[in-house]
Amino acid sequence: VVVLDHTGGLRAMVGGRDYGQSQFNRATQAMRQPGSSFKPYVYATALEDGVIKPDSIVVDRPTCVNIGRPWCPQNYGRSYAGAVPAIVALAKSINTIPIQLNEKIGKGNHKAGRARVHELLRKSGFANEVRDIPGMPLGVSEVTVVDMATGFNAFANGGKQTKPYVAREILGQDGNVIYRAETDLAK
């Protein structure tokens, strides 16, 4: 678990059960699949690129990508909803829509679409590189919990990136500042 305030300040973090048994911090070091919690980055890129608008209608339908062979991701429940508002597709975590959006973002080129999503991840503050694989829009590429918290913080801040920090300020014995977190939002 990682909880950041709106400036990027660390409010809470749980990286393991017992530091004495394992110093491996699962919040900052473990790479794990974020699953559907990754889809908002695809939608945000589509919004940023003008591929969709908040009131756009998208069509949940069988969707395939050629990765040397057809790859056809399916929805949980193996059914399709047809035409739905994009906001509903995101809320219901429909799998085919991020794949379709990725293709539109890349103007027919899935790899180019994923490259644009990677740009948004960097602008959102992701410190680790997300693997560029066909299922990336569905959250199958591994990320850290702190990267996800940092990225979602950008959503909460109107698109402004924050850098995670533990201490806002550190003073020396003489009272002079030896460290101050650099953030435009820390007011």
C-alpha positions in Angstrom: 0.0 0.0 0.0 1.2 3.5 -0.8 -0.8 6.6 0.0 0.4 10.0 -1.2 -1.0 13.4 -0.5 -1.8 15.8 -3.4 1.8 17.1 -3.3 3.4 13.7 -3.5 4.1 13.5 0.2 4.1 10.0 1.6 1.3 9.5 4.1 1.4 5.8 4.5 3.3 2.8 3.0 3.2 -0.9 3.8 5.9 -2.8 1.9 5.8 -6.0 3.9 4.8 -7.8 7.1 8.1 -8.0 9.1 11.2 -6.0 8.2 13.2 -8.3 10.4 12.3 -11.3 8.1 12.5 -9.5 4.8 13.9 -6.1 3.8 12.3 -6.4 0.4 9.8 -3.5 0.1 6.9 -4.7 -2.0 5.5 -1.2 -2.4 8.7 0.3 -4.0 10.5 -2.8 -5.4 8.0 -5.5 -6.4 6.9 -5.4 -10.0 3.3 -6.7 -10.3 0.5 -6.5 -12.9 -1.9 -3.6 -12.1 -4.7 -5.2 -14.2 -7.7 -3.0 -14.9 -6.4 -0.2 -12.7 -4.0 0.6 -15.6 -6.8 1.3 -18.1 -7.3 4.9 -17.0 -3.9 5.7 -18.5 -5.1 4.5 -21.9 -8.3 6.4 -21.7 -6.4 9.6 -20.6 -4.1 9.2 -23.6 -7.1 8.8 -25.9 -8.7 12.0 -24.3 -5.4 13.9 -24.6 -5.1 12.9 -28.3 -8.7 13.7 -29.1 -9.5 10.1 -30.0 -12.5 10.2 -27.6 -14.3 12.9 -25.6 -15.9 12.4 -22.2 -19.3 11.8 -23.9 -18.1 9.6 -26.7 -19.8 6.3 -27.5 -17.6 3.3 -27.9 -18.5 -0.2 -29.1 -17.7 -3.2 -27.1 -17.3 -6.0 -29.7 -14.9 -8.8 -30.6 -11.5 -7.2 -31.1 -8.3 -8.8 -32.3 -4.7 -7.6 -32.7 -2.2 -9.3 -35.0 0.9 -10.1 -33.0 2.2 -12.6 -35.5 -1.0 -14.5 -34.9 -4.4 -13.1 -33.9 -4.7 -12.1 -30.2 -8.3 -11.6 -29.2 -8.7 -10.4 -25.6 -12.1 -11.0 -24.1 -14.2 -9.5 -21.4 -14.8 -11.1 -18.1 -17.9 -13.2 -18.7 -17.1 -13.5 -22.4 -19.9 -11.3 -23.6 -20.1 -7.9 -25.3 -22.1 -4.8 -24.3 -22.3 -3.2 -27.7 -22.5 0.6 -27.9 -21.8 2.3 -24.5 -20.6 5.6 -23.3 -16.8 5.7 -22.8 -17.2 6.5 -19.1 -19.4 3.4 -18.7 -16.8 1.3 -20.5 -14.1 2.5 -18.1 -16.3 2.1 -15.0 -17.2 -1.5 -16.1 -13.6 -2.2 -17.0 -14.5 -3.5 -20.5 -11.3 -5.1 -22.0 -11.9 -4.6 -25.7 -12.2 -0.8 -25.5 -8.6 0.0 -24.3 -7.3 -2.3 -27.1 -9.5 -0.4 -29.6 -8.4 3.0 -28.1 -4.8 2.0 -28.3 -5.2 1.2 -32.0 -6.8 4.6 -32.6 -4.2 6.4 -30.6 -1.5 4.8 -32.8 -3.5 5.6 -35.9 -3.8 1.9 -36.7 -0.4 0.9 -35.2 -0.7 -0.7 -31.8 3.0 -0.3 -31.0 2.7 3.5 -31.8 -0.4 3.6 -29.5 1.5 2.0 -26.7 4.4 4.5 -27.2 1.9 7.4 -26.7 0.6 5.7 -23.5 4.3 5.4 -22.4 4.7 9.1 -22.9 1.7 9.8 -20.6 3.2 7.4 -18.0 6.4 9.4 -18.0 4.5 12.7 -17.7 2.5 11.2 -14.9 5.6 10.5 -12.9 6.2 6.7 -13.4 9.9 6.1 -12.4 10.0 2.6 -13.9 9.7 1.6 -17.6 6.5 -0.3 -18.4 7.1 -3.3 -20.8 5.9 -2.6 -24.3 3.8 -5.7 -25.0 0.4 -6.1 -26.8 -1.5 -6.6 -23.5 -0.1 -3.5 -21.9 -3.4 -1.5 -22.3 -5.1 -4.2 -20.2 -2.5 -3.8 -17.3 -0.5 -7.0 -17.9 2.9 -5.1 -17.8 4.4 -5.0 -14.4 4.6 -1.8 -12.4 5.4 -0.8 -8.8 2.7 0.2 -6.3 4.5 3.6 -5.8 4.4 4.2 -9.6 0.7 3.6 -9.7 0.1 5.9 -6.7 2.2 8.6 -8.3 0.4 8.3 -11.7 -3.0 8.5 -10.1 -1.9 11.5 -8.1 -1.4 13.3 -11.5 -5.1 12.6 -12.2 -6.1 14.1 -8.9 -3.9 17.1 -9.6 -5.5 18.0 -13.0 -2.6 16.3 -14.9 0.2 17.9 -12.9 3.0 15.4 -12.0 4.2 15.1 -8.4 7.3 13.4 -7.3 6.9 11.2 -4.2 8.9 12.3 -1.2 9.1 11.2 2.4 10.2 14.4 4.1 8.9 17.9 3.2 11.9 19.5 4.8 15.0 18.6 6.8 16.8 21.1 9.0 20.4 21.0 10.2 21.5 21.6 13.8 21.8 25.3 13.0 18.2 25.5 11.8 19.2 25.9 8.1 17.4 23.9 5.5 19.5 21.0 4.1 16.7 19.5 2.1 13.3 20.7 0.9 11.1 18.6 -1.4 10.7 20.2 -4.8 7.0 20.5 -5.6 4.9 23.3 -7.1 1.9 22.0 -5.2 3.4 22.0 -1.6 1.6 25.2 -0.5 
